Amino acid sequence: MGEELAETIAEVRGWLATSPRIVVLTGAGISTDSGIPDFRGPQGLWTRDPEAEKRATLQHYMGDPEVRRGAWRARLDHPAWEAQPNAGHRALVELERRFGLHTLITQNVDGLHQAAGTSPGKVVEVHGTVHEVMCMSCDERAPMERALARVRAGEEDPPCRSCGGILKSATISFGQNLVVEDVRRADAAARGCDLLLAVGTTLAVYPVANVVPVARMSGARIVIVNGSRTEMDDLADVVLRGRIGDILPALVAPDP
C-alpha cells in the first residue's frame, strides 16, 4: 500500500471515529473475491452468458417457459450456494463493532453480509435475495432450497404449491418494481447519515445510486472504495482506488 493511500486511509479512519451515523452502500465488487462474478465486467455474468440477461428480465421470465426452465437450471449452479464472506464483508462487520453502523444498503442478493455477521436488521437488500423463492401470483415466499430440490427431482419449472402460480427467485428483475419500504429505508438512511461509504459499486444503477447525491446534499461526507472509476467520483470527499479486500480491512484495523 502506497504512502499516499495509507495517509488517506488514516484520514478516513478519523472520520469514521467521529461520525455518529455511518451508512454503507455495497455493490457487486465486494463479492467478487467470494467467487460471485459481477454482471457487466470483462468476466461478468452477462458478458460470458448473454442469455443470462434475458433470464433476469421479468417480461421474458413470465412469458416464456423455456426462459424459466433455463433460469432454474442456472439457479442449481449459482455461485452463492458455495460462496463464503471475504475480507471485505468481515471488515464491515468490524466497522459495525468499532465505529457503529446505522444502515447497510446492498445491491447484492447473495446474503454474504448477514453470513459474515452484520446485524440483519441493519441490512437493506434493495435488489432482494437469491436465498428465497416467491410466487408471482400469491406472493408466498419459501426457502429457495425447497424449490431447487423439486428441480433436482425432475420438475423443470416448479409451480407454486399453494396456488399454481409462477415461482421466481426473490430478487428484483429488470422490469420489476423495487420494494417501496426498502427504497424508503435507503433514502431515509442517506438523508440522516454523517458519512456514506460506497463500496464495490460503479454507482450507475438507479434509483439505488441516488443515495450518494442525497447524502451529499444532506451534508454527509462521501467515501468511495472501488477498483475502478465510478459515475460519482466527483461527488466524493475521498476516493480510495484499489482492491476492496485490502482497503476495507485497513480502514477498520486496530489503532497502531
Residue pairs with C-beta under 8 A, 6 or more apart in sequence:
1 9
1 242
1 246
1 250
5 240
5 242
5 247
6 250
8 238
8 240
9 240
9 247
9 250
9 251
11 238
12 223
12 238
12 240
12 251
13 251
13 252
15 195
15 221
15 223
16 22
16 95
16 98
16 99
16 195
16 251
16 252
17 99
19 99
19 193
19 194
19 195
19 221
20 100
20 194
21 100
21 102
21 192
21 193
21 194
21 195
22 95
22 99
22 100
22 101
22 102
22 193
22 194
22 195
22 196
22 197
23 101
23 102
23 103
23 104
23 105
23 189
23 190
23 193
23 195
23 196
23 197
23 211
23 215
23 220
24 92
24 95
24 101
24 103
24 104
24 105
24 196
24 197
24 198
24 199
25 104
25 105
25 106
25 107
25 196
25 197
25 198
25 199
25 201
25 208
25 211
25 212
26 92
26 104
26 105
26 106
26 107
26 108
26 113
26 198
26 199
26 200
26 201
27 106
27 107
27 108
27 198
27 199
27 200
27 201
27 202
27 203
27 205
28 36
28 37
28 38
28 39
28 107
28 108
28 200
28 201
29 38
29 199
29 200
29 201
29 226
29 227
29 244
30 86
30 88
30 89
30 108
30 199
30 200
30 244
31 83
31 86
31 89
31 108
31 110
31 112
31 200
32 38
32 200
33 86
33 87
33 88
33 244
33 245
34 79
34 83
34 84
34 85
34 86
34 89
34 110
34 112
35 79
35 82
35 83
36 79
36 80
36 83
36 108
36 110
36 112
37 43
37 44
37 45
37 48
37 79
38 44
38 45
39 45
39 46
40 46
40 47
41 47
45 52
46 52
46 53
51 70
52 74
53 174
54 60
54 67
55 61
55 67
55 70
55 71
55 74
56 173
56 174
57 173
57 174
57 175
58 173
58 174
58 175
58 176
59 175
60 67
61 67
61 68
61 71
61 166
61 168
61 173
62 136
62 166
65 157
68 157
68 166
69 156
69 157
71 168
71 169
72 147
72 148
72 151
72 156
72 157
72 158
73 151
75 130
75 144
75 148
75 151
75 169
76 148
76 151
76 152
78 130
80 109
80 110
80 111
80 112
80 130
80 131
83 110
83 112
84 112
84 115
85 112
85 113
85 115
85 116
85 117
86 112
86 245
87 245
87 246
87 248
87 249
88 199
88 200
88 244
88 245
88 248
88 249
89 112
89 113
89 115
89 116
89 118
90 116
90 117
90 249
91 248
91 249
91 251
91 252
92 101
92 104
92 113
92 116
92 118
92 199
92 248
93 116
93 117
93 118
94 249
94 252
95 101
95 197
95 248
95 251
95 252
96 118
96 119
96 122
98 252
99 252
101 118
101 119
101 122
102 122
102 189
102 192
102 193
103 122
103 123
103 124
103 185
103 186
103 189
103 193
104 113
104 118
104 122
104 123
104 124
105 124
105 126
105 185
105 186
105 189
105 208
105 211
106 113
106 123
106 124
106 125
106 126
106 127
107 126
107 127
107 201
107 205
107 208
108 125
108 127
109 125
109 127
109 128
109 129
109 130
109 169
109 171
110 130
111 125
111 129
111 130
111 131
113 123
114 120
114 123
124 182
124 185
124 186
124 189
125 182
126 172
126 178
126 179
126 182
126 183
126 186
126 208
127 171
127 172
127 178
127 208
128 169
128 170
128 171
128 172
128 179
129 170
129 171
130 144
130 169
130 170
130 171
131 143
131 144
131 170
132 141
132 142
132 143
132 144
132 169
132 170
133 141
133 142
133 143
133 144
133 146
133 147
133 167
133 168
133 169
133 170
134 140
134 141
134 167
134 168
134 169
134 170
135 141
135 160
135 162
135 163
135 165
135 166
135 167
136 165
136 166
136 167
136 168
137 160
137 163
137 164
137 165
137 166
138 160
138 162
138 163
138 165
140 160
140 162
140 163
141 170
144 169
144 170
147 158
147 167
150 158
151 158
158 167
159 165
159 166
159 167
160 166
160 167
172 178
172 179
178 207
183 207
186 208
186 211
187 210
187 211
187 214
189 211
190 196
190 210
190 211
190 212
190 214
190 215
190 218
190 220
191 214
191 215
191 218
192 218
193 215
193 218
193 220
194 219
194 220
194 221
195 220
195 221
195 222
195 223
196 211
196 212
196 215
196 216
196 220
196 221
196 222
196 223
197 223
197 225
198 212
198 222
198 223
198 224
198 225
198 226
198 230
198 232
198 236
199 224
199 225
199 226
199 244
199 248
200 225
200 226
200 227
200 244
201 209
201 226
201 230
202 226
202 228
202 230
202 231
203 209
203 212
203 224
203 230
203 231
203 232
204 230
204 231
209 231
209 232
212 222
212 232
212 235
213 232
213 235
215 222
216 222
216 235
221 237
221 238
222 232
222 235
222 236
222 237
222 238
223 236
223 237
223 238
223 239
223 240
224 230
224 232
224 233
224 236
224 238
224 239
224 240
225 240
225 242
225 244
225 247
225 248
226 239
226 240
226 241
226 244
227 241
227 242
227 243
227 244
228 241
229 241
230 239
233 239
240 247
